[in-house]
Amino acid sequence: MEELPPKLQEIIKLFQSVQEPKAKYEQLLFYGKNLKPLETQFKTKDNKVEGCVSQVWVRAYLDLDGNVVFEADSDSVLTKGLAALLVNGLSGRPVNEVIRVSPDFAVLLGLQQSLTPSRNNGFLNMLRLMQKKALQLAVEAEKGEISGPKMDENPVGVSNSGGLGSRGKRIKEKLERELSPVAIEVEDISYQHSGHAGVRGSDGETHFNVKVVSEEFEGKSLVKRHRLVYGLLQEELQSGLHALSIVAKTPSEVNGS
């Protein structure tokens, strides 16, 4: 149990402290009722968990520190509770930590009496899909293809700042000044994220796709490239910028692809 993510350990201890199966069941329902709904655009075939009694979807992405963040939803409150348990227990942890979680941990929860065999199986299928998605993110990160379109869509020597608000322009100017890119694209996608104040072209811009081709990335790993960009944009991150999707490549990587 000591090898499990800290938050997952806390959840296990909570369930172990509850003796009555009914109380465990009610705790799952509580988790389900408090899980943030998944946006409709993410309820896709690729995100759907197979082998579940109810419909379940799982989404995964990397946060600013390179840790995995999960989102999930279901058309059943109980199944949603199971998904919430995993979302709360695994989110915000490194990829290697997530994929090391053994399905055996489910036994420690003591839910066998509260769930039917099919629901128990569905729970394990959720874990498997989460781990699969975490591994895919790690592979994409190594290839420098985390989120957003490929850099090839923005030819070398071309920059894009059309339609940017004040924050978007500051981001672009900062990156141009510090990285001397041969190509750069800054895209405000705040309008895609409901529940956030950001709207395209407003001072509340919160979400951006940033694609940069620069010689400054030569000899640097993907993680170091991302950290370099985050470091340059610290002021924005501390004043309302919520999320960045970064594609960082060298000129040789673009020209050779």
Phi, psi and omega in degrees: 000330182296340181275352181282158176304142184309315182294323179293323176299318179298318180295317179299315180298323178297313181291327179289335179281346179261118186273321185284128177305323180297322180292322177297317180299316180294327177294321176297317179298322179296315177302315182298319181291337183257002178281130179297130180300146178275136180298144184305324182297341181262000178272071185251172179297319181295332182265359184276137179274123179277152175081019178255147178298319179254170176281130180224137178234143179229131176240146179222144174207168180263138177275187185295340180263005180083012177269157182277134175242131181249147171228149182207166178199160178205158178272004177238132182297320180294313179296324177297325177294319178296318178296319180297322178302315180289319179301312181292324184281333186251338184295145177081014180248157179296153182305312184298331179287322180293315185284348177276349182295123180276140178302340181298341182298336181300328179297325182295337180288334180069036183265359186304321181284340182269345185236150174285160178305322181293324178288322176300317179295319178297323178299316179292326177294325176298314180300316181299318180293321178298317179293323177297317180293322178298317179295320178298320178297321179295318179295315180297322180297319179296328180275352182074032184238035180287115174056162174073166179292164178289152181299335182300338181289346178239095187305150178303136180093357181249136175238159183225118177227011182296136175077010181276145174273193186298318180294316180301319179293321179295319179300312182297315181297319180296314181293322178296319183291320187268333186251349182044056185290151173272345174205140179210142175220127177239119184240124177277114180243023183301327183295343180279348187251096178294147180093353176249153182287340187297131175226140183312128175081006181255168179288351181264019182305129187237334185233132181221147165262128179236125179234123186226135172245117184210147176290344178295342181272353181303132177077003180254142176288168179302317181299316180293325177296315180295318179297324178298314180295314179301319180297320180292334185252023182303318181300319179291319180296332180270357183232029173122345176290120188266320185206143176236135169252117189246133167240116183235115183228161174267159178304322180295325179292323180287312183291336181270355183269000000 
